[in-house]
Amino acid sequence: MGKALDRERGVRISVGFGTDRGLRRELNEDSFLAQDPVFMVADGMGGHEAGEVASGLCVQTLIESPVLAPGTHHATAQGVQQVIEHADWRIRRATGARAGTTLTGAVLIEISSSPYWLVANVGDSRTYRVSRDGQLLQITVDHSEVRELVDSGQITPEEALVHPRRHVITRALGTGEDAEADFWLLPVEDGDRLLICSDGLTSELRDPEIELLLVGREDPQDAVEALVEAAIRSGGRDNVTVIVVDAHDVGPSSPSTGIG
C-alpha cells in the first residue's frame, strides 16, 4: 500500500512500498520503514530467524528515536549515525554478533526552510534517484567485496553481477567491525523520485530494467508492485523490498552537497 504526505512548506510527498519473501527463502528477513521523515530498508543476514531479528531491531530503533520522530525534519548525519550505532549495539546484544543487517534510505530534513534528502547507507542495499531526464542514478555505493574489486579494476561491472562473492558485504549493523554509514545530502527537487531497495531487487534486475519499470509508472505504488513482480518473475531468489518516494510542489533549493 502507499500514501501521500503533506507538509506546511509546500512539499508534497507520496510513497509506495512493498515486500515479498521471494520464491526460495523460508522467511522474509527484510524490514522497512516508510513514514515521514524516514524511508529506509534493512536487509537482515544470519540464517534462520536471526536476520529477521537484526533487521527488525534496526527498524524498531529508527521508529523509537526522537531524532526521527514523525513530523520532525531536523535530523543531521551525526544524529542519524548515533541512531545507527544504537541499532548496531542492540543487534549485537540480542544475537551475540551472529546476525547483521544492511540499512539504506533517506531522511527528509529541512535546512534554512528548504527540504533535503539525507541519504544514509551501510551495506549493499541501494538508494537510487531518477534524474529530471528520466535516468536512474545510484546514489549509494555498495559496501561489498565485488564493489572493491570493480573500483580497483580487477573485475568489470558486468563480471561483478555473476561473481561468486557478490553477496559478501564489508559493512553491516550487528556483525563485523564496521557499522559506519556513508551520507549524502541532496536538495529535494520538484518531481524527485527515490528508489530504496534490498538486493533482492538488484540481484534479479539490472539497472536498465529497473529504470524502465520505474519511469514508466506515475503512481509510486504501481511502480513498487511492478518492480517486486518483475524480481519474482526473474527468479525471486531472495527477499525483495522496495520503497518509491516522490516529491511534488517543491520550491527552489540549493546545489547538492556531499557530507560523507
C-alpha positions as CSV (number, residue, x, y, z in Angstrom):
1,M,0.0,0.0,0.0
2,G,1.1,3.6,-0.4
3,K,0.1,7.0,1.0
4,A,0.5,10.7,0.4
5,L,2.1,13.1,2.9
6,D,1.7,16.9,3.0
7,R,4.0,19.4,4.7
8,E,3.4,23.0,5.5
9,R,6.2,24.4,3.4
10,G,4.7,23.2,0.2
11,V,6.5,19.8,-0.3
12,R,4.1,17.0,-1.1
13,I,5.5,13.5,-0.6
14,S,3.8,10.4,-2.0
15,V,5.2,6.9,-1.2
16,G,4.7,3.3,-2.3
17,F,6.2,0.3,-0.6
18,G,6.1,-3.5,-0.7
19,T,8.0,-6.6,0.3
20,D,7.9,-10.2,-0.7
21,R,9.6,-13.4,0.7
22,G,10.5,-14.5,-2.8
23,L,10.4,-18.0,-4.2
24,R,13.3,-19.7,-2.3
25,R,13.5,-18.3,1.2
26,E,11.5,-19.6,4.1
27,L,11.4,-16.3,5.9
28,N,11.3,-12.7,4.9
29,E,14.4,-11.2,6.7
30,D,13.8,-7.7,5.2
31,S,12.3,-4.9,7.3
32,F,11.4,-1.4,6.2
33,L,10.1,2.0,7.4
34,A,8.2,4.3,5.1
35,Q,6.9,7.0,7.4
36,D,7.7,10.7,7.0
37,P,10.5,11.6,7.6
38,V,12.2,8.2,7.3
39,F,12.2,6.0,4.2
40,M,14.6,3.1,4.8
41,V,15.1,-0.6,4.0
42,A,17.1,-3.1,6.2
43,D,18.1,-6.5,4.7
44,G,18.8,-9.0,7.5
45,M,21.5,-11.7,7.4
46,G,22.4,-14.5,9.7
47,G,20.4,-17.7,9.0
48,H,17.1,-18.9,10.3
49,E,15.2,-16.1,12.1
50,A,18.4,-14.3,13.1
51,G,18.4,-12.0,10.1
52,E,14.8,-11.2,10.7
53,V,15.7,-10.2,14.3
54,A,18.6,-8.0,13.1
55,S,16.6,-6.1,10.5
56,G,13.6,-5.8,12.8
57,L,15.6,-4.4,15.7
58,C,17.2,-1.9,13.3
59,V,13.8,-0.6,12.1
60,Q,12.5,-0.6,15.6
61,T,15.4,1.6,16.7
62,L,14.6,4.0,13.9
63,I,10.9,4.1,15.0
64,E,11.8,4.8,18.6
65,S,14.4,7.5,18.0
66,P,13.2,11.1,18.9
67,V,15.6,12.3,16.2
68,L,13.5,10.7,13.6
69,A,10.0,11.1,15.1
70,P,7.1,11.6,12.7
71,G,6.7,15.2,11.7
72,T,10.3,16.2,12.6
73,H,12.7,17.3,9.9
74,H,15.8,18.4,11.7
75,A,18.0,15.3,11.7
76,T,21.7,15.5,11.0
77,A,24.2,13.0,9.7
78,Q,25.7,12.9,13.2
79,G,22.3,12.2,14.8
80,V,21.4,9.5,12.3
81,Q,24.8,7.8,12.8
82,Q,24.1,7.8,16.5
83,V,20.8,6.0,15.9
84,I,22.6,3.5,13.6
85,E,25.2,2.9,16.3
86,H,22.5,2.2,18.9
87,A,20.8,-0.2,16.5
88,D,24.2,-1.9,16.0
89,W,24.6,-2.3,19.7
90,R,21.0,-3.7,20.2
91,I,21.5,-6.3,17.4
92,R,24.9,-7.4,18.9
93,R,23.4,-7.8,22.3
94,A,20.3,-9.7,21.0
95,T,22.2,-12.1,18.7
96,G,25.7,-12.3,20.1
97,A,27.0,-10.6,16.9
98,R,25.9,-13.7,14.9
99,A,23.4,-11.7,12.8
100,G,23.5,-8.5,10.9
101,T,21.6,-6.2,8.6
102,T,22.2,-3.6,5.9
103,L,20.5,-0.3,6.0
104,T,19.8,2.2,3.3
105,G,17.4,5.0,2.5
106,A,16.7,8.7,3.1
107,V,15.5,11.0,5.8
108,L,13.6,14.1,4.8
109,I,15.1,17.1,6.6
110,E,15.0,20.9,6.4
111,I,17.9,23.3,6.2
112,S,17.1,27.0,6.2
113,S,13.5,26.2,5.4
114,S,14.5,24.2,2.3
115,P,13.9,20.4,2.0
116,Y,16.7,18.0,1.6
117,W,17.2,14.2,1.4
118,L,19.7,13.0,3.9
119,V,20.7,9.6,2.4
120,A,22.4,7.0,4.5
121,N,23.9,3.6,3.6
122,V,25.6,0.7,5.3
123,G,26.0,-2.5,3.2
124,D,24.8,-3.4,-0.3
125,S,21.1,-2.4,-0.3
126,R,20.7,0.6,-2.5
127,T,19.2,4.1,-2.8
128,Y,18.7,5.5,-6.3
129,R,17.3,8.7,-7.7
130,V,15.6,9.3,-11.0
131,S,17.1,12.4,-12.8
132,R,15.0,15.0,-14.4
133,D,15.6,13.4,-17.8
134,G,14.4,10.0,-16.6
135,Q,17.7,8.3,-15.9
136,L,18.2,6.0,-12.9
137,L,21.2,7.1,-10.9
138,Q,22.6,5.1,-8.0
139,I,23.3,7.4,-5.0
140,T,24.8,4.9,-2.6
141,V,28.0,3.0,-3.0
142,D,27.8,-0.7,-2.2
143,H,30.0,-1.9,0.8
144,S,30.9,-5.2,-0.8
145,E,33.9,-7.2,-1.9
146,V,32.9,-7.0,-5.6
147,R,32.5,-3.2,-5.4
148,E,36.1,-3.0,-4.2
149,L,37.2,-5.3,-7.0
150,V,35.5,-3.2,-9.6
151,D,36.9,0.0,-8.1
152,S,40.4,-1.4,-8.2
153,G,40.0,-2.5,-11.8
154,Q,40.3,-6.2,-11.0
155,I,36.9,-7.1,-12.5
156,T,34.4,-5.3,-14.7
157,P,30.9,-4.2,-13.5
158,E,29.5,-7.0,-15.7
159,E,31.7,-9.6,-14.1
160,A,30.6,-8.3,-10.7
161,L,27.0,-9.4,-11.5
162,V,27.9,-13.1,-11.6
163,H,31.0,-13.1,-9.3
164,P,30.8,-15.9,-6.7
165,R,31.4,-13.5,-3.8
166,R,28.9,-10.8,-5.0
167,H,26.9,-11.2,-1.8
168,V,29.8,-10.7,0.6
169,I,29.5,-7.3,2.2
170,T,32.2,-5.3,4.0
171,R,29.9,-3.2,6.4
172,A,26.8,-4.2,8.3
173,L,25.0,-3.4,11.5
174,G,25.2,-6.1,14.3
175,T,28.2,-8.0,13.0
176,G,31.7,-7.4,11.7
177,E,33.9,-4.4,12.6
178,D,32.4,-1.5,10.7
179,A,28.9,-0.1,11.1
180,E,29.7,3.4,9.9
181,A,27.3,4.8,7.4
182,D,28.1,6.9,4.3
183,F,25.9,10.0,3.9
184,W,24.9,12.2,1.1
185,L,22.9,15.5,1.3
186,L,20.7,16.3,-1.7
187,P,18.2,19.1,-2.3
188,V,14.7,17.9,-2.8
189,E,13.7,18.8,-6.3
190,D,10.2,19.0,-7.8
191,G,9.4,15.7,-9.5
192,D,12.1,13.8,-7.5
193,R,11.7,10.0,-7.4
194,L,13.8,7.9,-5.0
195,L,14.0,4.1,-5.1
196,I,15.2,2.4,-2.0
197,C,15.6,-1.4,-2.2
198,S,17.2,-4.6,-0.8
199,D,19.5,-6.5,-3.1
200,G,16.7,-9.0,-3.8
201,L,15.7,-6.4,-6.4
202,T,19.1,-5.5,-7.8
203,S,20.3,-9.1,-8.0
204,E,17.4,-10.1,-10.2
205,L,17.1,-6.9,-12.4
206,R,19.7,-4.8,-14.0
207,D,19.5,-1.0,-13.8
208,P,18.1,-0.5,-17.3
209,E,15.2,-2.9,-16.5
210,I,14.6,-1.2,-13.1
211,E,14.7,2.2,-14.9
212,L,12.1,1.2,-17.5
213,L,9.6,-0.1,-14.8
214,L,10.2,2.9,-12.5
215,V,10.0,5.7,-15.1
216,G,7.0,4.2,-16.9
217,R,4.6,4.3,-13.9
218,E,3.4,7.6,-12.5
219,D,2.0,6.2,-9.2
220,P,4.7,5.1,-6.8
221,Q,2.7,2.1,-5.6
222,D,2.2,0.9,-9.1
223,A,6.0,1.2,-9.6
224,V,6.7,-0.8,-6.4
225,E,4.4,-3.6,-7.4
226,A,5.8,-3.8,-10.9
227,L,9.4,-4.0,-9.6
228,V,8.6,-6.6,-7.0
229,E,6.7,-8.7,-9.5
230,A,9.5,-8.4,-12.0
231,A,12.1,-9.6,-9.5
232,I,9.9,-12.6,-8.6
233,R,9.5,-13.5,-12.3
234,S,13.2,-13.2,-12.8
235,G,13.8,-15.9,-10.1
236,G,12.9,-14.4,-6.8
237,R,16.0,-16.0,-5.2
238,D,16.0,-13.6,-2.2
239,N,13.6,-11.4,-0.2
240,V,12.6,-8.3,-2.2
241,T,11.7,-5.0,-0.6
242,V,11.1,-1.8,-2.5
243,I,10.1,1.8,-1.4
244,V,9.4,4.5,-4.0
245,V,9.2,8.1,-2.8
246,D,8.0,11.0,-5.0
247,A,8.3,14.7,-4.2
248,H,5.9,17.3,-5.7
249,D,5.3,21.1,-5.4
250,V,8.9,21.8,-4.3
251,G,10.3,25.3,-4.3
252,P,13.9,26.3,-5.3
253,S,16.7,24.8,-3.3
254,S,20.5,24.7,-3.1
255,P,23.0,22.6,-5.0
256,S,23.7,19.1,-3.8
257,T,26.4,18.6,-1.1
258,G,28.3,15.5,-0.2
259,I,28.9,15.2,3.5
260,G,30.5,11.8,4.0
